[in-house]
Amino acid sequence: MSTDIEPREHTELRAAVSALGRRHGPGFDRAALWAEAGKLGYLGVNLPEEYGGGGGGMAELSIVLEEAGAAGAPLLMMVVSPAICGTVISRFGTDGQKEAWLPGLADGSRTMAFGITEPDAGSNSHRITTTATRTEDGWVLNGRKVFVSGVDIADATLIVGRTSDARTGNLKACLFIVPRDTPGFGRRHIEMELDADEKQFELTLDDVHLPADALVGDEDAGLLQLFAGLNPERIMTAAFAIGMGRYALERAVGYAKERQVWKTPIGAHQAIAHPLAQAHIELELARLMMQKAARLYDAGDDFGAGEAANMAKYAAAEACVKAVDTAVHTLGGNGLTKEFGLARLVTASRVARIAPVSREMILNYVSAHTLGLPKSY
């Protein structure tokens, strides 16, 4: 699924990743696909060439995730490891941090999780209470995080905290690299009713001592550094949702072409054909907004990318849910069987509406920042 307006290199990347995803296909071995995608340079296509990456940006990385998902082999940790953590370290990390992490993130041999959400903060990042206290030789972190993906398979977690002297109500976000086996860094598996290889965790940071070079970027940069990671997160969530929606739609279209109840395939009936056509249109529209967001971000327009990334995530989530629902209804009872693999997407598609930010918070953002309406919160 490519567009005429895409550069030739993007079309070629799309085709290559699609072929890789289809070789692995539904029921894929996540570790094996991750390793092969890293070896082929797809995981680090957005990272700097001098550190083993492809020198591209979110435009290229979103293609990789979308096409893998459309082939039935999505890689959720791409949203976190190369997109959020890789981008933040690339833009704000020290030379030592870049040398230590970027080559591994690029080839897939190392992964990094991302911890921002807290039990009592929810969507209000200004209420983050994880604190970082400076010591003579580094930092001490204390706090809790929830719904952190892939901590068990990640070499470290990029933790969002705030300096302990910033309890004035103004967020002073700081980012710290916390290796998985650091003393005081605990994790608890959160049981989810999701069909996903990547597990979710609650983290506890109990007097976690870190060296001075665990801090990524400037202690006083605050939201600038945080949103350098959150905008790619939204773009990649859109790619994840679009890929899932395309996979469901392809399965439904194939079924509608072959399934006959009376004298013609069921796809000949408008009650079946029109919802499928609408789902396709809405996925294409969401992808255009995702591409706009990626282009703005890669051009360095963080403010413009913030608006577009939120819109892309909203549009892609809605289109994904509709595509999955339409696909299940097209197959009828077969849509709920393991054989066709669509029922598991009913729950999975809802994740894009909820995480990493709810659709209601995106509507709040657009209401206030785009339309200039007064805030209700």
Order of alpha helices (4+ residues) and beta strands (2+ residues): alpha-alpha-alpha-alpha-alpha-beta-beta-beta-beta-beta-beta-beta-beta-alpha-alpha-alpha-alpha-alpha
